[in-house]
Amino acid sequence: MLLLLDVLGLAGVGWAGVLIGALLGGDRLASTTVAVVVAAVLVLPGFTAGVLTNRRVVRGRQPQSGWVRSVWSPPELPRWGLALTAVVFFAFWFAGISAIAGMSQQIPAGDTGAQRRQADHQQRFALGVLGGVGTGGTALAAASLRRVRRTARARA
C-alpha cells in the first residue's frame, strides 16, 4: 500500500510540474479547479502516509512530557535523494512564491487578458504548494518504504 501511495504522490508531483511548466510557457492545460483537485487527490494520501509512517515509538529514556509516546523521525534516504528532494521542493516553492506578485496586481475592469493572467498565477501558486507538499510526502513515503524493506530483509 505504501508503494502505491508513493507512486501516486510522485504522479501528483509530475502533474503539478507539467502544469506549472505549461503555465510558465503561456498555456493552461486544465482549469484551476481540475488541476488543483487532481493534484490534491494524488498528493495528499501519500503525504499523510509518509508523515504517519515516519513516526517512531519512544524507546529507552522517556521523554520529558509523559503524554508523548511517539516522535517524528527524519527520513532515512541517501544524501542524493535528500538533495534531489530539496531541489525539487525549492523549485515548487519558487514557482508558488513568484506567482504571488502576479496575484496582487489590480485588474482593470473588462481586461480579460489580465484576468486570465491572474487566474494563471493563482493556479501556479496552488500547484506550487501542492507540488511542494507532494515532494515532501513522496520522500517521506519512500523513506518509510525503504525502512520497511530493510527491516523485512534483516528478519529474513
N, C-alpha and C positions, 0 to 999 in steps of 0.2 A: 504494500500500500504506500509506503514511504517513497519508493521508487516512482510510482505513478504520480504522486503529489509533486515530487521533484521535477519530473518531466513536464507536468502541467505548468509549474512555476516558470520553468525555462521557456515554454511556449508563450507564456504571458509576457516575459521579458522580450522575447523576439517580436511578438505582436506590437508591443509598445514601441520598441526600437524602430521597426519598419514604418509605423505610422508617424513617429516623430521625424524620421528621415524624410518621409514624403512631405510632411508639413514644412520642413525647412527648405525643401525643393519647390514649394509653391503648390503642391497638390494635397487635397484632402481625400483620403481613400475611403473613409467611413464617417458617418455623422458622429458628433461628440458623444451622444448617448450610447450608440452601439460600440464605439471604440472603448469608452470607459467601462461599460458594463462587461464586455468580453474580457478586457484586461483584468478587472477585479475578480471575475469568476475564475480566471486561470491562475491568478497570483495569490489571492488571499488564503485558500486552503493550504497551499504549500508553505506559505509564511507562518500560518498558525501551527502547522505540524512541526516546522523547523524550530520555532520558539519553544513549543511544549516538549519536544524530544531532546532539547539541549538542556533541560533542567536535570539536575542531579540531586539525589538524596544526600543529605549531610551525613557523613560518617566520621567516626573518630571524635575529635573535640567538638563539643556542642557549640552552636552559635550563641552570641550574647543574648539574643532575643529568643525566648522559649517557643514562640509560635512559628518560627522559621524552620521548616523541615526540609526545604529544598532550595537550591541556588541555581542560577543560570550559569552555565559553563561556556567559555568561548569555543568556537568551532575548531575541531581537530582537522584542519586542512593543511596541505603542503603550502609552503610560502608562495609558490607561484599561483596557487588557487586563491589565496587571500589577496595577493597583489592584483590578480585579474578581477576579482570581485570589487576591490576598491576602485579600480579604473572605470569599470562599467557603472558602478554606483555613482561615481563622480560625474560621469557623462550624463546620466539621467538627472542628477541633481542640477547640473549646469543648464540642461535643457529646460527644466522646470523653473528655475530661478530666473533665467533670462527671459522667459515668457511673461513674467510679472510686469515688466516695464511696458510691454505692449497692451496689457490688460488695463493699465491705469490711465491710459490716454482718453481724452474727451473725444466723443464721436459726434461730428456734425449731423444734424437731422437729415435723413434721406441719403446719406453717403453709404451705399450698400457695400462698396469696396472696403471701407473702414470697418463696417460691421463684420464683414467676413474675416478680415484680418484679426479683429479682436476675438472672434469665435475660434479662429485657429490658435491664437495664443492661449485661450482658455483650455482647449483640447490638449495643447502641448504641455501646459502646466499639469493637468490631471494625469496625463500619461507619464510625465516625468516623475511624479510622486509614486504612481503605481509601479513604474519600471524600477525605481529605487527600492521600493518595498519588495518587489519580486526578486531583485538581485540578492538582497539580503536573505530573503526566505529560501531561495534556491541554494545559496551557500550553506545556510543552516541545515536544510534538509539533506544536502549532500554530505555534510559532516556527520549527521546522525546516521545516515545510511552507511557511511564508511566505518563508523564506530560499531554499528550492529554487525556488519560483515566481519570485522576484525575480531569481535568477541565470539562470533559463531565459529570462526576458524580456530581460535585459541581453545575452545571447548572440544573441538573435534579431534 
